[in-house]
Amino acid sequence: MLASWRRMNPLVRREAFEGYISLTPWMIGFLAFTAFPIVVSIILGFTEWTVVKAPRWIGVENYVRMFTADPLFWQALKATLGYVVLSLPLKLVFGLALALLLNLKVPGINIFRTLFYVPAVISGVAVSLMWIWLLQPDTGVVNSLLGFVGIQGPKWFWDADWALMSVALMSVWRVGGSAIIYLAGLQNIPVRLYEAAQVDGANAWRRFWGITFPLLTPTIFFQLIIEMVDSFKIFTEAFVITQGGPLKATYFFLYYFYEEAFRNSNMGYASALALFLTLVILAATVFVNYTSRRWVYYEAE
């Protein structure tokens, strides 16, 4: 390694040295604020640590407790998986539908693109407070509108049967961000393909399934991974709106982690929970990546 470095052209060596110097601040930040905390968290998962006392090594006892003696663990996992199953299709379908609309060539379309993107950058706490106002059972805007047409609206966040669905419906509010990514994919599709299909007599529906969807599958695959990981990390809505209720219907995994770590001070057990969730997300990502070879089409191939 040192010998090859010495054999380098002085100009190339200087450029490489400057490149390493430029990377140093990022490397320090990555090691100090990402890599080191991850390693420490993994180690703490095998300890009993309540903050006020020094960590005590207990091996796999946290994981034994997690799988055999903690009903809240299974409830949190059930609620989180339920949210993923409900919200992920909604975000993917509505995001793509919005992108198709924003791809239309109409006057003022850039204004609409901006307006639909704005919700994606608004604070999650502010959005949660807005949805509390919209979905209030008695005085909320949504139930008031339903009442005008003779429909008795549900109690939304305050009903155990509707709470999880209500949080999932909230997720559609932010599809403007994913719509912009879909829009970039749509505009990367060659126009000549649509022109050739029109000449052959293909209608809009056949053009979508024969051209748009296949060529957009790489973007859909990317969005599937991003939205899936984001769904597993649901927290703000439970913290601000439901506090895990009613009847633990929205007792999401990160909310459970928060309670164990910062309310019960069980940092060791919370670290084990964090590692488990990381492994679940990793397994889901690997599975989706494995199946992608069957449905993702890359034009270069």
Sine and cosine of phi, psi and omega as CSV:
sin_phi,cos_phi,sin_psi,cos_psi,sin_omega,cos_omega
0.00,0.00,-0.75,0.67,0.00,-1.00
-0.92,0.39,-0.62,0.79,0.00,-1.00
-0.91,0.43,-0.68,0.73,0.02,-1.00
-0.91,0.42,-0.57,0.82,0.05,-1.00
-0.89,0.46,-0.66,0.75,-0.02,-1.00
-0.94,0.35,-0.49,0.87,-0.01,-1.00
-0.98,0.20,-0.14,0.99,-0.01,-1.00
-0.92,0.40,0.48,-0.87,0.16,-0.99
-0.87,0.49,0.69,-0.73,-0.04,-1.00
-0.81,0.59,-0.62,0.79,0.01,-1.00
-0.92,0.39,-0.68,0.73,0.02,-1.00
-0.90,0.44,-0.66,0.75,0.00,-1.00
-0.89,0.46,-0.65,0.76,0.00,-1.00
-0.91,0.41,-0.67,0.75,0.02,-1.00
-0.90,0.44,-0.64,0.77,0.03,-1.00
-0.91,0.42,-0.66,0.75,0.01,-1.00
-0.89,0.45,-0.69,0.72,0.01,-1.00
-0.91,0.42,-0.58,0.82,0.04,-1.00
-0.90,0.44,-0.70,0.72,0.03,-1.00
-0.90,0.44,-0.62,0.79,0.04,-1.00
-0.90,0.44,-0.64,0.76,0.00,-1.00
-0.91,0.40,-0.52,0.85,-0.01,-1.00
-0.98,0.19,-0.30,0.95,-0.11,-0.99
-0.84,0.54,-0.74,0.67,0.02,-1.00
-0.85,0.53,-0.66,0.75,0.01,-1.00
-0.91,0.41,-0.67,0.74,-0.01,-1.00
-0.89,0.46,-0.66,0.75,0.02,-1.00
-0.89,0.45,-0.71,0.70,0.03,-1.00
-0.89,0.45,-0.66,0.75,0.00,-1.00
-0.90,0.43,-0.72,0.70,-0.03,-1.00
-0.92,0.38,-0.65,0.76,-0.09,-1.00
-0.98,0.21,-0.61,0.79,-0.15,-0.99
-0.94,-0.35,-0.09,1.00,0.02,-1.00
-0.81,-0.59,-0.89,0.45,-0.09,-1.00
-0.90,0.43,-0.75,0.66,-0.02,-1.00
-0.88,0.47,-0.74,0.67,0.05,-1.00
-0.87,0.50,-0.59,0.81,0.01,-1.00
-0.90,0.44,-0.73,0.69,0.00,-1.00
-0.89,0.46,-0.71,0.71,0.01,-1.00
-0.89,0.46,-0.65,0.76,0.01,-1.00
-0.89,0.45,-0.66,0.75,0.03,-1.00
-0.88,0.47,-0.69,0.73,0.00,-1.00
-0.91,0.42,-0.69,0.73,-0.01,-1.00
-0.90,0.44,-0.38,0.92,0.04,-1.00
-0.90,0.43,-0.27,0.96,0.03,-1.00
-0.96,-0.27,0.34,0.94,-0.02,-1.00
-0.77,-0.63,0.25,-0.97,0.20,-0.98
-0.96,-0.29,0.92,-0.40,-0.07,-1.00
-0.65,-0.76,0.88,-0.47,-0.01,-1.00
-0.93,-0.37,0.42,0.91,0.05,-1.00
0.95,0.30,-0.78,0.63,-0.05,-1.00
-0.97,0.25,-0.29,0.96,0.03,-1.00
-0.87,-0.49,0.40,-0.92,0.03,-1.00
-0.92,0.39,0.54,-0.84,0.03,-1.00
-0.86,0.51,0.65,-0.76,0.03,-1.00
-0.86,-0.52,0.82,-0.57,-0.06,-1.00
-0.93,0.38,0.81,-0.58,0.00,-1.00
-0.78,-0.63,0.19,0.98,0.04,-1.00
0.92,0.39,-0.76,-0.65,-0.09,-1.00
-0.99,-0.10,0.29,0.96,-0.06,-1.00
-0.88,0.48,-0.58,0.81,0.04,-1.00
-0.88,0.48,-0.64,0.77,-0.03,-1.00
-0.97,0.25,-0.56,0.83,0.10,-1.00
-0.90,0.45,-0.70,0.71,0.05,-1.00
-0.88,0.48,-0.66,0.75,-0.05,-1.00
-0.86,0.51,-0.71,0.71,-0.11,-0.99
-1.00,-0.01,-0.34,0.94,-0.13,-0.99
-0.87,-0.49,-0.37,0.93,-0.14,-0.99
-0.71,-0.70,0.33,0.94,-0.06,-1.00
-0.73,-0.68,1.00,-0.07,0.01,-1.00
-0.91,0.42,-0.46,0.89,0.02,-1.00
-0.91,0.41,-0.51,0.86,0.05,-1.00
-0.87,0.49,-0.74,0.67,-0.02,-1.00
-0.93,0.37,-0.58,0.82,0.04,-1.00
-0.92,0.40,-0.68,0.73,0.02,-1.00
-0.90,0.43,-0.66,0.76,0.02,-1.00
-0.91,0.41,-0.67,0.74,0.01,-1.00
-0.89,0.46,-0.72,0.69,-0.01,-1.00
-0.90,0.44,-0.65,0.76,-0.02,-1.00
-0.93,0.38,-0.71,0.70,0.02,-1.00
-0.90,0.44,-0.62,0.78,0.06,-1.00
-0.88,0.48,-0.67,0.75,0.03,-1.00
-0.91,0.42,-0.67,0.74,0.02,-1.00
-0.87,0.50,-0.72,0.69,-0.02,-1.00
-0.90,0.44,-0.60,0.80,-0.02,-1.00
-0.98,0.19,-0.69,0.72,-0.15,-0.99
-0.99,0.11,-0.56,0.83,-0.11,-0.99
-0.88,0.48,-0.77,0.64,0.06,-1.00
-0.87,0.49,-0.62,0.79,0.01,-1.00
-0.87,0.49,-0.73,0.68,-0.05,-1.00
-0.92,0.39,-0.62,0.79,-0.01,-1.00
-0.93,0.36,-0.72,0.69,-0.06,-1.00
-0.94,0.35,-0.74,0.67,-0.03,-1.00
-0.93,0.37,-0.57,0.82,0.05,-1.00
-0.89,0.45,-0.69,0.73,0.02,-1.00
-0.93,0.37,-0.67,0.74,0.01,-1.00
-0.88,0.48,-0.67,0.74,0.03,-1.00
-0.91,0.42,-0.63,0.77,0.02,-1.00
-0.89,0.45,-0.62,0.78,0.03,-1.00
-0.89,0.45,-0.61,0.79,0.04,-1.00
-0.94,0.35,-0.66,0.75,-0.02,-1.00
-0.95,0.30,-0.19,0.98,0.02,-1.00
-1.00,0.02,-0.08,1.00,0.01,-1.00
-0.94,0.34,0.56,-0.83,0.01,-1.00
-1.00,-0.01,0.99,0.10,0.00,-1.00
-0.79,-0.62,0.41,-0.91,0.00,-1.00
-0.88,0.47,0.67,-0.74,0.05,-1.00
0.97,0.25,0.29,0.96,-0.07,-1.00
-0.90,0.43,-0.50,0.86,0.01,-1.00
-0.91,0.42,-0.53,0.85,0.06,-1.00
-0.91,0.40,-0.69,0.72,0.01,-1.00
-0.90,0.43,-0.62,0.78,0.03,-1.00
-0.88,0.48,-0.65,0.76,0.03,-1.00
-0.91,0.40,-0.71,0.70,-0.03,-1.00
-0.88,0.47,-0.66,0.75,-0.02,-1.00
-0.96,0.26,-0.38,0.93,0.01,-1.00
-0.99,0.14,-0.47,0.88,-0.08,-1.00
-0.79,0.61,-0.71,0.71,-0.01,-1.00
-0.85,0.53,-0.42,0.91,-0.04,-1.00
-0.94,0.35,-0.32,0.95,-0.05,-1.00
-0.94,-0.35,0.06,1.00,0.04,-1.00
-0.98,0.17,0.58,-0.82,0.00,-1.00
-0.83,0.56,0.67,-0.75,0.02,-1.00
-0.88,0.47,-0.54,0.84,0.03,-1.00
-0.92,0.39,-0.70,0.71,0.02,-1.00
-0.89,0.47,-0.67,0.74,0.02,-1.00
-0.89,0.45,-0.66,0.75,0.01,-1.00
-0.89,0.46,-0.68,0.74,0.03,-1.00
-0.90,0.44,-0.60,0.80,0.04,-1.00
-0.90,0.43,-0.67,0.75,-0.02,-1.00
-0.95,0.32,-0.48,0.88,0.13,-0.99
-0.87,0.49,-0.68,0.73,0.01,-1.00
-0.92,0.39,-0.65,0.76,-0.03,-1.00
-0.93,0.36,-0.60,0.80,-0.15,-0.99
-0.96,-0.28,0.32,0.95,0.11,-0.99
-0.84,0.54,0.76,-0.65,-0.08,-1.00
-0.86,0.51,-0.62,0.78,-0.11,-0.99
-0.99,-0.14,-0.64,0.77,-0.11,-0.99
-0.87,-0.49,0.09,1.00,-0.04,-1.00
-0.93,0.36,0.43,-0.90,-0.03,-1.00
-0.88,0.47,-0.69,0.72,-0.08,-1.00
-0.90,0.43,-0.76,0.65,-0.01,-1.00
-0.92,0.38,-0.51,0.86,0.06,-1.00
-0.91,0.42,-0.67,0.74,0.03,-1.00
-0.92,0.40,-0.64,0.77,0.05,-1.00
-0.90,0.43,-0.58,0.81,0.01,-1.00
-0.90,0.44,-0.53,0.85,0.01,-1.00
-0.90,0.44,-0.45,0.89,0.00,-1.00
-0.97,-0.25,0.24,0.97,0.11,-0.99
0.99,0.13,0.34,0.94,0.00,-1.00
-0.96,-0.29,0.78,-0.63,0.06,-1.00
-0.99,0.12,0.94,-0.34,-0.04,-1.00
-0.94,0.33,0.48,-0.88,0.04,-1.00
-0.96,0.28,0.04,-1.00,0.01,-1.00
-1.00,0.03,0.04,1.00,0.10,-1.00
0.79,0.61,-0.91,-0.42,-0.08,-1.00
-0.90,0.44,-0.34,0.94,-0.10,-1.00
-0.99,-0.13,0.20,0.98,0.03,-1.00
-0.83,-0.55,0.82,-0.58,-0.05,-1.00
-0.87,0.49,-0.48,0.88,0.00,-1.00
-0.98,0.19,-0.33,0.94,-0.07,-1.00
-0.92,-0.40,-0.23,0.97,-0.15,-0.99
-0.87,0.49,-0.74,0.68,-0.04,-1.00
-0.90,0.43,-0.68,0.73,0.04,-1.00
-0.90,0.44,-0.60,0.80,0.00,-1.00
-0.89,0.46,-0.69,0.73,0.03,-1.00
-0.91,0.41,-0.62,0.78,0.03,-1.00
-0.90,0.44,-0.66,0.75,0.03,-1.00
-0.90,0.43,-0.55,0.84,0.05,-1.00
-0.85,0.52,-0.55,0.83,-0.08,-1.00
-0.89,0.46,-0.41,0.91,0.00,-1.00
-0.91,0.41,-0.39,0.92,-0.01,-1.00
-0.83,0.55,-0.51,0.86,-0.11,-0.99
-0.98,-0.18,0.24,0.97,-0.08,-1.00
-0.94,0.33,-0.15,0.99,0.05,-1.00
-0.87,0.50,-0.56,0.83,0.03,-1.00
-0.91,0.42,-0.72,0.70,0.02,-1.00
-0.94,0.33,-0.50,0.87,0.03,-1.00
-0.88,0.47,-0.58,0.81,0.03,-1.00
-0.90,0.43,-0.61,0.79,0.03,-1.00
-0.93,0.37,-0.68,0.73,0.09,-1.00
-0.87,0.50,-0.64,0.77,-0.02,-1.00
-0.88,0.48,-0.65,0.76,0.05,-1.00
-0.88,0.47,-0.64,0.77,0.04,-1.00
-0.92,0.40,-0.64,0.77,0.01,-1.00
-0.90,0.44,-0.66,0.75,-0.04,-1.00
-0.97,0.24,-0.14,0.99,0.06,-1.00
-1.00,0.00,-0.11,0.99,0.02,-1.00
-0.98,0.18,0.79,-0.61,-0.04,-1.00
-0.86,0.51,0.73,-0.68,-0.01,-1.00
-0.92,0.40,-0.48,0.88,-0.06,-1.00
-0.88,0.47,-0.47,0.88,0.02,-1.00
-0.92,0.39,-0.66,0.75,0.04,-1.00
-0.92,0.38,-0.63,0.78,0.00,-1.00
-0.90,0.44,-0.66,0.75,0.02,-1.00
-0.92,0.40,-0.63,0.78,0.01,-1.00
-0.92,0.40,-0.62,0.78,0.03,-1.00
-0.91,0.42,-0.63,0.78,0.05,-1.00
-0.88,0.48,-0.59,0.81,0.01,-1.00
-0.98,0.20,-0.06,1.00,0.05,-1.00
1.00,-0.02,0.24,0.97,0.00,-1.00
-0.96,0.27,0.74,-0.67,0.05,-1.00
-0.99,0.16,0.00,-1.00,-0.09,-1.00
-0.88,0.47,-0.64,0.77,-0.02,-1.00
-0.90,0.44,-0.70,0.71,0.00,-1.00
-0.94,0.34,-0.54,0.84,0.06,-1.00
-0.91,0.40,-0.60,0.80,0.02,-1.00
-0.91,0.42,-0.77,0.64,-0.07,-1.00
-0.97,0.23,-0.41,0.91,-0.02,-1.00
-1.00,-0.05,-0.41,0.91,-0.06,-1.00
-0.83,-0.56,-0.85,0.52,-0.13,-0.99
-0.88,0.48,-0.82,0.57,-0.09,-1.00
-0.89,0.46,-0.75,0.66,0.00,-1.00
-0.86,0.51,-0.68,0.74,-0.04,-1.00
-0.97,0.24,-0.26,0.97,0.02,-1.00
-1.00,-0.09,-0.09,1.00,-0.05,-1.00
-0.86,0.50,-0.57,0.82,0.10,-1.00
-0.87,0.49,-0.64,0.77,0.04,-1.00
-0.93,0.37,-0.65,0.76,0.04,-1.00
-0.89,0.45,-0.65,0.76,0.03,-1.00
-0.88,0.48,-0.71,0.70,0.04,-1.00
-0.87,0.49,-0.72,0.69,-0.01,-1.00
-0.91,0.41,-0.58,0.81,0.03,-1.00
-0.87,0.49,-0.70,0.71,0.01,-1.00
-0.91,0.42,-0.75,0.66,-0.05,-1.00
-0.89,0.45,-0.74,0.68,-0.04,-1.00
-0.93,0.36,-0.57,0.82,0.02,-1.00
-0.91,0.42,-0.73,0.68,0.03,-1.00
-0.88,0.48,-0.66,0.75,0.01,-1.00
-0.90,0.44,-0.60,0.80,0.00,-1.00
-0.92,0.38,-0.62,0.79,0.03,-1.00
-0.91,0.42,-0.41,0.91,-0.06,-1.00
-0.99,-0.10,0.35,0.94,0.00,-1.00
-0.86,0.51,0.78,-0.62,-0.03,-1.00
-0.51,-0.86,-0.77,0.64,-0.17,-0.99
-0.83,0.55,-0.68,0.73,-0.05,-1.00
-0.88,0.48,-0.68,0.73,0.02,-1.00
-0.92,0.38,-0.62,0.78,-0.03,-1.00
-0.93,0.37,-0.67,0.74,-0.10,-0.99
-1.00,0.07,-0.64,0.77,-0.18,-0.98
-0.99,-0.14,-0.82,0.58,-0.24,-0.97
-0.95,-0.32,-0.29,0.96,-0.10,-1.00
0.78,0.62,0.59,0.80,0.04,-1.00
1.00,0.06,-0.16,0.99,-0.04,-1.00
-1.00,-0.09,-0.19,-0.98,-0.18,0.98
-0.98,0.22,0.56,-0.83,-0.01,-1.00
0.81,0.58,0.61,0.79,0.04,-1.00
0.90,0.44,0.30,0.95,-0.04,-1.00
-0.90,0.43,-0.48,0.88,0.02,-1.00
-0.88,-0.48,0.56,0.83,0.00,-1.00
-0.99,0.13,0.97,0.23,-0.11,-0.99
-0.95,0.30,0.30,-0.95,-0.14,-0.99
-0.89,0.45,-0.68,0.73,-0.01,-1.00
-0.93,0.36,-0.50,0.86,0.08,-1.00
-0.93,0.37,-0.64,0.77,0.08,-1.00
-0.89,0.46,-0.69,0.73,0.06,-1.00
-0.86,0.52,-0.69,0.72,0.00,-1.00
-0.87,0.49,-0.70,0.71,-0.01,-1.00
-0.90,0.43,-0.67,0.74,0.00,-1.00
-0.91,0.41,-0.65,0.76,-0.09,-1.00
-0.98,0.20,-0.75,0.66,-0.21,-0.98
-0.95,-0.31,-0.24,0.97,0.09,-1.00
-0.97,-0.25,-0.65,0.76,0.00,-1.00
-0.99,-0.13,-0.14,0.99,0.02,-1.00
0.86,0.52,0.47,0.88,0.09,-1.00
-1.00,-0.03,0.95,0.32,-0.10,-0.99
-0.91,0.42,-0.58,0.82,0.02,-1.00
-0.90,0.43,-0.75,0.67,0.01,-1.00
-0.92,0.40,-0.62,0.78,0.03,-1.00
-0.89,0.45,-0.59,0.80,0.05,-1.00
-0.90,0.43,-0.61,0.79,0.06,-1.00
-0.90,0.43,-0.65,0.76,0.05,-1.00
-0.89,0.46,-0.66,0.75,0.00,-1.00
-0.89,0.45,-0.67,0.75,0.01,-1.00
-0.91,0.42,-0.65,0.76,0.02,-1.00
-0.88,0.48,-0.72,0.69,0.01,-1.00
-0.88,0.47,-0.62,0.78,0.05,-1.00
-0.87,0.49,-0.67,0.74,0.00,-1.00
-0.93,0.37,-0.58,0.82,0.05,-1.00
-0.90,0.44,-0.72,0.69,0.02,-1.00
-0.89,0.46,-0.66,0.75,0.02,-1.00
-0.89,0.46,-0.70,0.71,0.00,-1.00
-0.89,0.45,-0.68,0.73,0.02,-1.00
-0.90,0.44,-0.64,0.77,0.02,-1.00
-0.91,0.41,-0.68,0.73,0.02,-1.00
-0.89,0.46,-0.66,0.75,0.00,-1.00
-0.89,0.45,-0.73,0.69,0.00,-1.00
-0.89,0.45,-0.65,0.76,0.02,-1.00
-0.89,0.45,-0.62,0.78,0.02,-1.00
-0.91,0.41,-0.67,0.74,-0.02,-1.00
-0.97,0.26,-0.29,0.96,-0.09,-1.00
-0.89,0.45,-0.46,0.89,-0.03,-1.00
-0.90,0.43,-0.29,0.96,-0.02,-1.00
-1.00,-0.03,-0.31,0.95,-0.07,-1.00
-0.72,-0.70,-0.15,0.99,0.03,-1.00
-1.00,-0.04,0.80,-0.60,-0.03,-1.00
-0.95,-0.33,0.84,-0.54,0.06,-1.00
-0.96,-0.29,0.86,-0.51,-0.09,-1.00
-0.86,0.52,-0.54,0.84,-0.01,-1.00
-0.90,0.43,-0.43,0.90,-0.01,-1.00
-0.99,0.16,0.00,0.00,0.00,0.00
